[in-house]
Amino acid sequence: MEKTQPIRLFPENYSIDPNLLVAKRYGTKEMCDIWGAENTFEHSLEVQGQAAQTLHRLHPDIISKEHADEIKNKATLKHIDPNRIRELEEKTNHDVISINKSLEEVISKEAATHVHKAKTSADTTQPAKALQLKKSVEVIANTTETLRDIVLERSLAWKDVPHMVQTHLYDALPSTLGRAFAHYAESLQKGLEFLRYVYNKSIIGKWGDATGDHHSATALGINGMKLQEEYCRDLGIGWSIAPAQVPALEFEADIIYALARITETANNLADYIRVGRGDDRSIFIYNNPKKAKGSSAMPHKDSHNGNPTAEEQMGSICNLMRGFMTTALCNCKMDYGRDLTASADMRIVLEDAFKCLDHGLRRMTNVAHYIEPKIDNCIERVKRTNGVVTSQQVMTYLTDHRRTKQPMTRSEAHDLTAKLAHYAWDNKIPFIDVVLLNQAITSRLDESTLREITDPLKYIGQSKEIIQTVFDKYHKERII
């Protein structure tokens, strides 16, 4: 099987303008190509051009094909200087008016009479934002799918590597190293499925005028509801039948939650790997051929091929996303039909959320691709328990009437195996040796059975079957 490759933040030898990055540091080329002031101008002009096309298609008596085509062809930064838009905004203090005026300056006077016809500002900004959100969700989906596939491949590759699972920070039950990765891969998949729901249901544009009631369309003698539907269909985005001046801001909260959910899973994965790389657990080694320094003050840390910066950065992005989630939920409170309390913060939140998350996820594709197990350490962590972690299986056998003619009650078996496990652990004696000295057990189960069921390297439940099932179900699945 060909291994899935990690995704770079930027193409090789590509130089990014740091001003396009969050804090001049975080982002990817794909997200920088979608967001930022000039890309927002471009999307706003694109929807203005589409508005003219849709209006002509439905009502050629209102706007001719010649004028609709002229508007569409000139509604681009290839014909409009973004600095002219900024210059006009300094005078008007209004972004959409400035975009419209700059468009009017590059087309004929006759065509200019149709710019922004039957629209309010949100009939441009909301569809433009929806296009940016749609493209951004597609990018995040691809990056998350790549991370999921790499994690699935690691899971399958390590299905035979022994591993000790801890609960509450105590050694709990033996499993295989790949099992946790199947868990995180499936969680990423469920995040992707919710992202798909959001992609289909919560990316919403509009063309409904200042309160969503199609006043201007009615004044033109046309069906505004039909116009809005066709306009959004042409743009490939959703719409609300009954928006206010903007669609309900719960839709934007949906999007942020979908990103936050994926972030939480990626952070759990990152933390699992980070702890596994640490000296106390020491079950992973990071084998990225691009060697990294560990510390400016501690040269010995170079042996670890750098600190787990990507994993810890994922934690920072997770904290940030939780804050964004709070902001998005607070914004859901909006006076009908419109106020601007959610405007400024979401200009920041949406752009930064997508840039930071894509950055973090791509770094995690690199980490997941290059980590390898320290197999000897994995085996040692299972064996160090002296087999006491199999006490559950011994207890289960003692209560099973199919395996013994004198089954114990659950409480009897629990108390007995707990006592023996405690003794074996405290005295560093193999659990099997303690079990074989107990007549209450040996009278019920023979020695060969007891040796078999107290081998911690064999007591792994259905971990391998779970890994294979998750891999077969989700590997390479595309959700959009």
Secondary structure, 3 states (H helix, E strand, C coil): CCCCCCCCCCCCCCCCCHHHCECCCECCHHHHCCCCHHHHHHHHHHHHHHHHHHHHHHCCCCCCHHHHHHHHHHCCCCCCCHHHHHHHHHHHCCHHHHHHHHHHCCCCHHHHCCCCCCCCCHHHHHHHHHHHHHHHHHHHHHHHHHHHHHHHHHHHHCCCCEEEEEECCEEEEEEEHHHHHHHHHHHHHHHHHHHHHHHHHCCEECCCCCCCCCHHHHHCCCCHHHHHHHHHHHHCCEECCCCCCCCCCHHHHHHHHHHHHHHHHHHHHHHHHHHHHCCCCCCEEECCCCCCCCCCCCHHHHHHCCCCHHHHHHHHHHHHHHHHHHHHHHCCCCCCCCCCCCHHHHHHHHHHHHHHHHHHHHHHHHHHHHEEECHHHHHHHHHCCCCHHHHHHHHHHHCCCCCCCCCCCHHHHHHHHHHHHHHHHHHCCCHHHHHHCCHHHHCCCCHHHHHHHCCCCCCCCCHHHHHHHHHHHHCCCCCC
